Amino acid sequence: MVAAMLAAFAVGIGKYGGDDGARVAAVVTIAAIGLLAGMAVHCDRLRRMRERKQGNIEIAARLDRLDDAAIPLALSREVRPQDALARIDAVSDEVRRLREVAEGVYGLEALFDGAGRLVWISPSIHRITGRTPAECLAAPDAIAFLVHESDRNYCLRMARKVAEGPPANFEMRLMRADGRICWVACHWRRLGDDSTHPAGLRMSAEDIQARKETEYKLLETVTELRRAQALRERYLARSNDERQRLSALLNVIRLGILFMDRDHRVLYYNRAMLSIWGFAPDENLIGMRDVVLQSRVVALLEQPEAYFEHIAGVLQMHGVSEAHEISLRDGRIVTDVSTVVESAEGQRWIGRVWIYEDVTEERKIARKMVELAERDPLTNLFNRRRFHEELNRLLAEATRHEVHVGLIAIDLDGFKPINDEFGHQAGDAVLVGLARAVGGVIRRNEMFFRLGGDEFGVLVPDAEERDLCELARRILEVIDTQRFEFEGRSTSLTASLGIALFPQHADNPEQLIAVADQAMYCSKNRGRDRWTLAGSEAHESDRMASSESDEPICRGD
């Protein structure tokens, strides 16, 4: 009101006082403007006091700087009134905008005095923690009130370092009103230009909770991946160990093992497989196709075409193949067995496995066992067991083909005295010598047997009576020519032979043996060293001739 009255007074002087009145009016007007400016400054100071009470020290400091600019303006007489008012309005607008910016900032802003007390905090604290600025300012210790206990000491240490040194950036956790935590990235720096005694600290913080949650999820994912990787490595190590154990096992067994995949390429083999098929121990067959592998072993096969035909047949099967014998040119015998390897789900097959076994020694042992079971150990002639087997077989074939089978029964004359006088070793020598000598006159299709003791037999397939008599004569001749020396003395012996013909003299094996035996005894009774052809009336029960009509026909040299 005073300013208005002075302005009216100045106008009156200017209107009625002439030039001097105009100068006086201008001075009065300037004085009025200065008074108005002073009053504006005073009002602003009152407002600053209220804002300091609310803790907005930053805006108050800005207003202090505005005071420094406004006071010279009020005292300057050269500033035009309209310019002064415009600058005051600009300052007021700037203050209003600063307040709007401070209250609307999205991130967290806080100011601490030199003692570390919170003097102002932006309203965004409510969005981040759920607490109002008033609650934070009312707290005795704002850091203890807002910062998580695990980060509290670290935050205090960093604040002290910033007060004495350069700014610092770090992350910490704030406590929300609902008990949850919220991660923020902080930037602390000093306020004021005096580095020795700073006016306070400013903290700018950004909510990084979403980033931290993402990091935690990524960390959990990485941890899970590492755990899975560790499990995979563990299982892989176990698998490798199992594979090594299995490989060691497969390499020490005698069976050759070969795995082929679906594309007919070698997937695995063991050492026995290389040895059986003549490969070098360090030969690498992995990835080799089956046709190439076959070409590598064809030179070893006695009958390559037959073996490859066998393989083609096996490849058409899905079950376990029968054991197949493969004869090699070096005399070895190898068997193979194969089957399809199915997947774990059983929906498809993943390859084929071949098992090879060198059975050469087994076959030799088997033949040896057969020989021991079928041959006389002293003379190496077929024994009585083999005699009966061959007799049954020859008679069955003779029946089918309507041919004859001849049997010559041989019994040595004078063998027992040699055994008694010179011992069993001498007797064995006689038997071995006679077996070798008589065997020399036996043809390839004829079979010579030792039936026991000093008894022998000869089976002749597809025989005629004349051929049997001729063979009997040759046998007697070779026996008569044998001489043996024991204890400086020379000795010899003869034989009695009986001849029977199937089906002329008998129609079954037992009867044929009996008839030949009867004819042999006839030769002994007629003076020995001769052969006798059985008569057509002889039968199994006739060990000796009982009547003239049943007496065998006796013939000699």
Secondary structure as a PSIPRED ss2 file (coil, helix, strand):
# PSIPRED VFORMAT (PSIPRED V4.0)

   1 M C   1.000  0.000  0.000
   2 V H   0.000  1.000  0.000
   3 A H   0.000  1.000  0.000
   4 A H   0.000  1.000  0.000
   5 M H   0.000  1.000  0.000
   6 L H   0.000  1.000  0.000
   7 A H   0.000  1.000  0.000
   8 A H   0.000  1.000  0.000
   9 F H   0.000  1.000  0.000
  10 A H   0.000  1.000  0.000
  11 V H   0.000  1.000  0.000
  12 G H   0.000  1.000  0.000
  13 I H   0.000  1.000  0.000
  14 G H   0.000  1.000  0.000
  15 K H   0.000  1.000  0.000
  16 Y H   0.000  1.000  0.000
  17 G C   1.000  0.000  0.000
  18 G H   0.000  1.000  0.000
  19 D H   0.000  1.000  0.000
  20 D H   0.000  1.000  0.000
  21 G H   0.000  1.000  0.000
  22 A H   0.000  1.000  0.000
  23 R H   0.000  1.000  0.000
  24 V H   0.000  1.000  0.000
  25 A H   0.000  1.000  0.000
  26 A H   0.000  1.000  0.000
  27 V H   0.000  1.000  0.000
  28 V H   0.000  1.000  0.000
  29 T H   0.000  1.000  0.000
  30 I H   0.000  1.000  0.000
  31 A H   0.000  1.000  0.000
  32 A H   0.000  1.000  0.000
  33 I H   0.000  1.000  0.000
  34 G H   0.000  1.000  0.000
  35 L H   0.000  1.000  0.000
  36 L H   0.000  1.000  0.000
  37 A H   0.000  1.000  0.000
  38 G H   0.000  1.000  0.000
  39 M H   0.000  1.000  0.000
  40 A H   0.000  1.000  0.000
  41 V H   0.000  1.000  0.000
  42 H H   0.000  1.000  0.000
  43 C H   0.000  1.000  0.000
  44 D H   0.000  1.000  0.000
  45 R H   0.000  1.000  0.000
  46 L H   0.000  1.000  0.000
  47 R H   0.000  1.000  0.000
  48 R H   0.000  1.000  0.000
  49 M H   0.000  1.000  0.000
  50 R H   0.000  1.000  0.000
  51 E H   0.000  1.000  0.000
  52 R H   0.000  1.000  0.000
  53 K H   0.000  1.000  0.000
  54 Q H   0.000  1.000  0.000
  55 G C   1.000  0.000  0.000
  56 N C   1.000  0.000  0.000
  57 I H   0.000  1.000  0.000
  58 E H   0.000  1.000  0.000
  59 I H   0.000  1.000  0.000
  60 A H   0.000  1.000  0.000
  61 A H   0.000  1.000  0.000
  62 R H   0.000  1.000  0.000
  63 L H   0.000  1.000  0.000
  64 D H   0.000  1.000  0.000
  65 R H   0.000  1.000  0.000
  66 L H   0.000  1.000  0.000
  67 D H   0.000  1.000  0.000
  68 D H   0.000  1.000  0.000
  69 A H   0.000  1.000  0.000
  70 A H   0.000  1.000  0.000
  71 I H   0.000  1.000  0.000
  72 P H   0.000  1.000  0.000
  73 L H   0.000  1.000  0.000
  74 A H   0.000  1.000  0.000
  75 L H   0.000  1.000  0.000
  76 S C   1.000  0.000  0.000
  77 R C   1.000  0.000  0.000
  78 E C   1.000  0.000  0.000
  79 V C   1.000  0.000  0.000
  80 R C   1.000  0.000  0.000
  81 P H   0.000  1.000  0.000
  82 Q H   0.000  1.000  0.000
  83 D H   0.000  1.000  0.000
  84 A H   0.000  1.000  0.000
  85 L H   0.000  1.000  0.000
  86 A H   0.000  1.000  0.000
  87 R H   0.000  1.000  0.000
  88 I H   0.000  1.000  0.000
  89 D H   0.000  1.000  0.000
  90 A H   0.000  1.000  0.000
  91 V H   0.000  1.000  0.000
  92 S H   0.000  1.000  0.000
  93 D H   0.000  1.000  0.000
  94 E H   0.000  1.000  0.000
  95 V H   0.000  1.000  0.000
  96 R H   0.000  1.000  0.000
  97 R H   0.000  1.000  0.000
  98 L H   0.000  1.000  0.000
  99 R H   0.000  1.000  0.000
 100 E H   0.000  1.000  0.000
 101 V H   0.000  1.000  0.000
 102 A H   0.000  1.000  0.000
 103 E H   0.000  1.000  0.000
 104 G H   0.000  1.000  0.000
 105 V C   1.000  0.000  0.000
 106 Y C   1.000  0.000  0.000
 107 G C   1.000  0.000  0.000
 108 L E   0.000  0.000  1.000
 109 E E   0.000  0.000  1.000
 110 A E   0.000  0.000  1.000
 111 L E   0.000  0.000  1.000
 112 F E   0.000  0.000  1.000
 113 D E   0.000  0.000  1.000
 114 G C   1.000  0.000  0.000
 115 A C   1.000  0.000  0.000
 116 G C   1.000  0.000  0.000
 117 R C   1.000  0.000  0.000
 118 L E   0.000  0.000  1.000
 119 V E   0.000  0.000  1.000
 120 W E   0.000  0.000  1.000
 121 I E   0.000  0.000  1.000
 122 S C   1.000  0.000  0.000
 123 P C   1.000  0.000  0.000
 124 S H   0.000  1.000  0.000
 125 I H   0.000  1.000  0.000
 126 H H   0.000  1.000  0.000
 127 R H   0.000  1.000  0.000
 128 I H   0.000  1.000  0.000
 129 T H   0.000  1.000  0.000
 130 G C   1.000  0.000  0.000
 131 R C   1.000  0.000  0.000
 132 T C   1.000  0.000  0.000
 133 P H   0.000  1.000  0.000
 134 A H   0.000  1.000  0.000
 135 E H   0.000  1.000  0.000
 136 C H   0.000  1.000  0.000
 137 L H   0.000  1.000  0.000
 138 A H   0.000  1.000  0.000
 139 A C   1.000  0.000  0.000
 140 P C   1.000  0.000  0.000
 141 D C   1.000  0.000  0.000
 142 A H   0.000  1.000  0.000
 143 I H   0.000  1.000  0.000
 144 A H   0.000  1.000  0.000
 145 F H   0.000  1.000  0.000
 146 L H   0.000  1.000  0.000
 147 V E   0.000  0.000  1.000
 148 H C   1.000  0.000  0.000
 149 E H   0.000  1.000  0.000
 150 S H   0.000  1.000  0.000
 151 D H   0.000  1.000  0.000
 152 R H   0.000  1.000  0.000
 153 N H   0.000  1.000  0.000
 154 Y H   0.000  1.000  0.000
 155 C H   0.000  1.000  0.000
 156 L H   0.000  1.000  0.000
 157 R H   0.000  1.000  0.000
 158 M H   0.000  1.000  0.000
 159 A H   0.000  1.000  0.000
 160 R H   0.000  1.000  0.000
 161 K H   0.000  1.000  0.000
 162 V H   0.000  1.000  0.000
 163 A H   0.000  1.000  0.000
 164 E H   0.000  1.000  0.000
 165 G C   1.000  0.000  0.000
 166 P C   1.000  0.000  0.000
 167 P C   1.000  0.000  0.000
 168 A E   0.000  0.000  1.000
 169 N E   0.000  0.000  1.000
 170 F E   0.000  0.000  1.000
 171 E E   0.000  0.000  1.000
 172 M E   0.000  0.000  1.000
 173 R E   0.000  0.000  1.000
 174 L E   0.000  0.000  1.000
 175 M E   0.000  0.000  1.000
 176 R C   1.000  0.000  0.000
 177 A C   1.000  0.000  0.000
 178 D C   1.000  0.000  0.000
 179 G C   1.000  0.000  0.000
 180 R C   1.000  0.000  0.000
 181 I E   0.000  0.000  1.000
 182 C E   0.000  0.000  1.000
 183 W E   0.000  0.000  1.000
 184 V E   0.000  0.000  1.000
 185 A E   0.000  0.000  1.000
 186 C E   0.000  0.000  1.000
 187 H E   0.000  0.000  1.000
 188 W E   0.000  0.000  1.000
 189 R E   0.000  0.000  1.000
 190 R E   0.000  0.000  1.000
 191 L E   0.000  0.000  1.000
 192 G C   1.000  0.000  0.000
 193 D C   1.000  0.000  0.000
 194 D C   1.000  0.000  0.000
 195 S C   1.000  0.000  0.000
 196 T C   1.000  0.000  0.000
 197 H C   1.000  0.000  0.000
 198 P C   1.000  0.000  0.000
 199 A C   1.000  0.000  0.000
 200 G E   0.000  0.000  1.000
 201 L E   0.000  0.000  1.000
 202 R E   0.000  0.000  1.000
 203 M E   0.000  0.000  1.000
 204 S E   0.000  0.000  1.000
 205 A E   0.000  0.000  1.000
 206 E E   0.000  0.000  1.000
 207 D E   0.000  0.000  1.000
 208 I C   1.000  0.000  0.000
 209 Q H   0.000  1.000  0.000
 210 A H   0.000  1.000  0.000
 211 R H   0.000  1.000  0.000
 212 K H   0.000  1.000  0.000
 213 E H   0.000  1.000  0.000
 214 T H   0.000  1.000  0.000
 215 E H   0.000  1.000  0.000
 216 Y H   0.000  1.000  0.000
 217 K H   0.000  1.000  0.000
 218 L H   0.000  1.000  0.000
 219 L H   0.000  1.000  0.000
 220 E H   0.000  1.000  0.000
 221 T H   0.000  1.000  0.000
 222 V H   0.000  1.000  0.000
 223 T H   0.000  1.000  0.000
 224 E H   0.000  1.000  0.000
 225 L H   0.000  1.000  0.000
 226 R H   0.000  1.000  0.000
 227 R H   0.000  1.000  0.000
 228 A H   0.000  1.000  0.000
 229 Q H   0.000  1.000  0.000
 230 A H   0.000  1.000  0.000
 231 L H   0.000  1.000  0.000
 232 R H   0.000  1.000  0.000
 233 E H   0.000  1.000  0.000
 234 R H   0.000  1.000  0.000
 235 Y H   0.000  1.000  0.000
 236 L H   0.000  1.000  0.000
 237 A H   0.000  1.000  0.000
 238 R H   0.000  1.000  0.000
 239 S H   0.000  1.000  0.000
 240 N H   0.000  1.000  0.000
 241 D H   0.000  1.000  0.000
 242 E H   0.000  1.000  0.000
 243 R H   0.000  1.000  0.000
 244 Q H   0.000  1.000  0.000
 245 R H   0.000  1.000  0.000
 246 L H   0.000  1.000  0.000
 247 S H   0.000  1.000  0.000
 248 A H   0.000  1.000  0.000
 249 L H   0.000  1.000  0.000
 250 L H   0.000  1.000  0.000
 251 N H   0.000  1.000  0.000
 252 V H   0.000  1.000  0.000
 253 I C   1.000  0.000  0.000
 254 R C   1.000  0.000  0.000
 255 L C   1.000  0.000  0.000
 256 G E   0.000  0.000  1.000
 257 I E   0.000  0.000  1.000
 258 L E   0.000  0.000  1.000
 259 F E   0.000  0.000  1.000
 260 M E   0.000  0.000  1.000
 261 D E   0.000  0.000  1.000
 262 R C   1.000  0.000  0.000
 263 D C   1.000  0.000  0.000
 264 H C   1.000  0.000  0.000
 265 R E   0.000  0.000  1.000
 266 V E   0.000  0.000  1.000
 267 L E   0.000  0.000  1.000
 268 Y E   0.000  0.000  1.000
 269 Y E   0.000  0.000  1.000
 270 N C   1.000  0.000  0.000
 271 R H   0.000  1.000  0.000
 272 A H   0.000  1.000  0.000
 273 M H   0.000  1.000  0.000
 274 L H   0.000  1.000  0.000
 275 S H   0.000  1.000  0.000
 276 I H   0.000  1.000  0.000
 277 W C   1.000  0.000  0.000
 278 G C   1.000  0.000  0.000
 279 F C   1.000  0.000  0.000
 280 A C   1.000  0.000  0.000
 281 P C   1.000  0.000  0.000
 282 D C   1.000  0.000  0.000
 283 E C   1.000  0.000  0.000
 284 N C   1.000  0.000  0.000
 285 L C   1.000  0.000  0.000
 286 I C   1.000  0.000  0.000
 287 G C   1.000  0.000  0.000
 288 M C   1.000  0.000  0.000
 289 R E   0.000  0.000  1.000
 290 D H   0.000  1.000  0.000
 291 V H   0.000  1.000  0.000
 292 V H   0.000  1.000  0.000
 293 L H   0.000  1.000  0.000
 294 Q H   0.000  1.000  0.000
 295 S H   0.000  1.000  0.000
 296 R H   0.000  1.000  0.000
 297 V H   0.000  1.000  0.000
 298 V H   0.000  1.000  0.000
 299 A H   0.000  1.000  0.000
 300 L H   0.000  1.000  0.000
 301 L E   0.000  0.000  1.000
 302 E C   1.000  0.000  0.000
 303 Q C   1.000  0.000  0.000
 304 P H   0.000  1.000  0.000
 305 E H   0.000  1.000  0.000
 306 A H   0.000  1.000  0.000
 307 Y H   0.000  1.000  0.000
 308 F H   0.000  1.000  0.000
 309 E H   0.000  1.000  0.000
 310 H H   0.000  1.000  0.000
 311 I H   0.000  1.000  0.000
 312 A H   0.000  1.000  0.000
 313 G H   0.000  1.000  0.000
 314 V H   0.000  1.000  0.000
 315 L H   0.000  1.000  0.000
 316 Q C   1.000  0.000  0.000
 317 M C   1.000  0.000  0.000
 318 H C   1.000  0.000  0.000
 319 G C   1.000  0.000  0.000
 320 V C   1.000  0.000  0.000
 321 S C   1.000  0.000  0.000
 322 E C   1.000  0.000  0.000
 323 A C   1.000  0.000  0.000
 324 H E   0.000  0.000  1.000
 325 E E   0.000  0.000  1.000
 326 I E   0.000  0.000  1.000
 327 S E   0.000  0.000  1.000
 328 L E   0.000  0.000  1.000
 329 R C   1.000  0.000  0.000
 330 D C   1.000  0.000  0.000
 331 G C   1.000  0.000  0.000
 332 R C   1.000  0.000  0.000
 333 I E   0.000  0.000  1.000
 334 V E   0.000  0.000  1.000
 335 T E   0.000  0.000  1.000
 336 D E   0.000  0.000  1.000
 337 V E   0.000  0.000  1.000
 338 S E   0.000  0.000  1.000
 339 T E   0.000  0.000  1.000
 340 V E   0.000  0.000  1.000
 341 V E   0.000  0.000  1.000
 342 E E   0.000  0.000  1.000
 343 S C   1.000  0.000  0.000
 344 A C   1.000  0.000  0.000
 345 E C   1.000  0.000  0.000
 346 G C   1.000  0.000  0.000
 347 Q C   1.000  0.000  0.000
 348 R C   1.000  0.000  0.000
 349 W E   0.000  0.000  1.000
 350 I E   0.000  0.000  1.000
 351 G E   0.000  0.000  1.000
 352 R E   0.000  0.000  1.000
 353 V E   0.000  0.000  1.000
 354 W E   0.000  0.000  1.000
 355 I E   0.000  0.000  1.000
 356 Y E   0.000  0.000  1.000
 357 E E   0.000  0.000  1.000
 358 D E   0.000  0.000  1.000
 359 V C   1.000  0.000  0.000
 360 T H   0.000  1.000  0.000
 361 E H   0.000  1.000  0.000
 362 E H   0.000  1.000  0.000
 363 R H   0.000  1.000  0.000
 364 K H   0.000  1.000  0.000
 365 I H   0.000  1.000  0.000
 366 A H   0.000  1.000  0.000
 367 R H   0.000  1.000  0.000
 368 K H   0.000  1.000  0.000
 369 M H   0.000  1.000  0.000
 370 V H   0.000  1.000  0.000
 371 E H   0.000  1.000  0.000
 372 L H   0.000  1.000  0.000
 373 A H   0.000  1.000  0.000
 374 E H   0.000  1.000  0.000
 375 R E   0.000  0.000  1.000
 376 D C   1.000  0.000  0.000
 377 P C   1.000  0.000  0.000
 378 L C   1.000  0.000  0.000
 379 T C   1.000  0.000  0.000
 380 N C   1.000  0.000  0.000
 381 L C   1.000  0.000  0.000
 382 F E   0.000  0.000  1.000
 383 N C   1.000  0.000  0.000
 384 R H   0.000  1.000  0.000
 385 R H   0.000  1.000  0.000
 386 R H   0.000  1.000  0.000
 387 F H   0.000  1.000  0.000
 388 H H   0.000  1.000  0.000
 389 E H   0.000  1.000  0.000
 390 E H   0.000  1.000  0.000
 391 L H   0.000  1.000  0.000
 392 N H   0.000  1.000  0.000
 393 R H   0.000  1.000  0.000
 394 L H   0.000  1.000  0.000
 395 L H   0.000  1.000  0.000
 396 A H   0.000  1.000  0.000
 397 E H   0.000  1.000  0.000
 398 A H   0.000  1.000  0.000
 399 T H   0.000  1.000  0.000
 400 R H   0.000  1.000  0.000
 401 H H   0.000  1.000  0.000
 402 E C   1.000  0.000  0.000
 403 V C   1.000  0.000  0.000
 404 H C   1.000  0.000  0.000
 405 V E   0.000  0.000  1.000
 406 G E   0.000  0.000  1.000
 407 L E   0.000  0.000  1.000
 408 I E   0.000  0.000  1.000
 409 A E   0.000  0.000  1.000
 410 I E   0.000  0.000  1.000
 411 D E   0.000  0.000  1.000
 412 L E   0.000  0.000  1.000
 413 D E   0.000  0.000  1.000
 414 G C   1.000  0.000  0.000
 415 F H   0.000  1.000  0.000
 416 K H   0.000  1.000  0.000
 417 P H   0.000  1.000  0.000
 418 I H   0.000  1.000  0.000
 419 N H   0.000  1.000  0.000
 420 D H   0.000  1.000  0.000
 421 E H   0.000  1.000  0.000
 422 F H   0.000  1.000  0.000
 423 G C   1.000  0.000  0.000
 424 H H   0.000  1.000  0.000
 425 Q H   0.000  1.000  0.000
 426 A H   0.000  1.000  0.000
 427 G H   0.000  1.000  0.000
 428 D H   0.000  1.000  0.000
 429 A H   0.000  1.000  0.000
 430 V H   0.000  1.000  0.000
 431 L H   0.000  1.000  0.000
 432 V H   0.000  1.000  0.000
 433 G H   0.000  1.000  0.000
 434 L H   0.000  1.000  0.000
 435 A H   0.000  1.000  0.000
 436 R H   0.000  1.000  0.000
 437 A H   0.000  1.000  0.000
 438 V H   0.000  1.000  0.000
 439 G H   0.000  1.000  0.000
 440 G C   1.000  0.000  0.000
 441 V C   1.000  0.000  0.000
 442 I C   1.000  0.000  0.000
 443 R C   1.000  0.000  0.000
 444 R C   1.000  0.000  0.000
 445 N C   1.000  0.000  0.000
 446 E C   1.000  0.000  0.000
 447 M E   0.000  0.000  1.000
 448 F E   0.000  0.000  1.000
 449 F E   0.000  0.000  1.000
 450 R E   0.000  0.000  1.000
 451 L E   0.000  0.000  1.000
 452 G E   0.000  0.000  1.000
 453 G C   1.000  0.000  0.000
 454 D C   1.000  0.000  0.000
 455 E E   0.000  0.000  1.000
 456 F E   0.000  0.000  1.000
 457 G E   0.000  0.000  1.000
 458 V E   0.000  0.000  1.000
 459 L E   0.000  0.000  1.000
 460 V E   0.000  0.000  1.000
 461 P E   0.000  0.000  1.000
 462 D C   1.000  0.000  0.000
 463 A C   1.000  0.000  0.000
 464 E C   1.000  0.000  0.000
 465 E H   0.000  1.000  0.000
 466 R H   0.000  1.000  0.000
 467 D H   0.000  1.000  0.000
 468 L H   0.000  1.000  0.000
 469 C H   0.000  1.000  0.000
 470 E H   0.000  1.000  0.000
 471 L H   0.000  1.000  0.000
 472 A H   0.000  1.000  0.000
 473 R H   0.000  1.000  0.000
 474 R H   0.000  1.000  0.000
 475 I H   0.000  1.000  0.000
 476 L H   0.000  1.000  0.000
 477 E H   0.000  1.000  0.000
 478 V H   0.000  1.000  0.000
 479 I H   0.000  1.000  0.000
 480 D H   0.000  1.000  0.000
 481 T C   1.000  0.000  0.000
 482 Q C   1.000  0.000  0.000
 483 R C   1.000  0.000  0.000
 484 F E   0.000  0.000  1.000
 485 E E   0.000  0.000  1.000
 486 F E   0.000  0.000  1.000
 487 E C   1.000  0.000  0.000
 488 G C   1.000  0.000  0.000
 489 R E   0.000  0.000  1.000
 490 S E   0.000  0.000  1.000
 491 T E   0.000  0.000  1.000
 492 S C   1.000  0.000  0.000
 493 L C   1.000  0.000  0.000
 494 T E   0.000  0.000  1.000
 495 A E   0.000  0.000  1.000
 496 S E   0.000  0.000  1.000
 497 L E   0.000  0.000  1.000
 498 G E   0.000  0.000  1.000
 499 I E   0.000  0.000  1.000
 500 A E   0.000  0.000  1.000
 501 L E   0.000  0.000  1.000
 502 F E   0.000  0.000  1.000
 503 P C   1.000  0.000  0.000
 504 Q C   1.000  0.000  0.000
 505 H C   1.000  0.000  0.000
 506 A C   1.000  0.000  0.000
 507 D C   1.000  0.000  0.000
 508 N C   1.000  0.000  0.000
 509 P H   0.000  1.000  0.000
 510 E H   0.000  1.000  0.000
 511 Q H   0.000  1.000  0.000
 512 L H   0.000  1.000  0.000
 513 I H   0.000  1.000  0.000
 514 A H   0.000  1.000  0.000
 515 V H   0.000  1.000  0.000
 516 A H   0.000  1.000  0.000
 517 D H   0.000  1.000  0.000
 518 Q H   0.000  1.000  0.000
 519 A H   0.000  1.000  0.000
 520 M H   0.000  1.000  0.000
 521 Y H   0.000  1.000  0.000
 522 C H   0.000  1.000  0.000
 523 S H   0.000  1.000  0.000
 524 K H   0.000  1.000  0.000
 525 N H   0.000  1.000  0.000
 526 R C   1.000  0.000  0.000
 527 G C   1.000  0.000  0.000
 528 R C   1.000  0.000  0.000
 529 D C   1.000  0.000  0.000
 530 R E   0.000  0.000  1.000
 531 W E   0.000  0.000  1.000
 532 T E   0.000  0.000  1.000
 533 L E   0.000  0.000  1.000
 534 A C   1.000  0.000  0.000
 535 G C   1.000  0.000  0.000
 536 S C   1.000  0.000  0.000
 537 E C   1.000  0.000  0.000
 538 A C   1.000  0.000  0.000
 539 H C   1.000  0.000  0.000
 540 E C   1.000  0.000  0.000
 541 S C   1.000  0.000  0.000
 542 D C   1.000  0.000  0.000
 543 R C   1.000  0.000  0.000
 544 M C   1.000  0.000  0.000
 545 A C   1.000  0.000  0.000
 546 S C   1.000  0.000  0.000
 547 S C   1.000  0.000  0.000
 548 E C   1.000  0.000  0.000
 549 S C   1.000  0.000  0.000
 550 D C   1.000  0.000  0.000
 551 E C   1.000  0.000  0.000
 552 P C   1.000  0.000  0.000
 553 I E   0.000  0.000  1.000
 554 C E   0.000  0.000  1.000
 555 R E   0.000  0.000  1.000
 556 G C   1.000  0.000  0.000
 557 D C   1.000  0.000  0.000
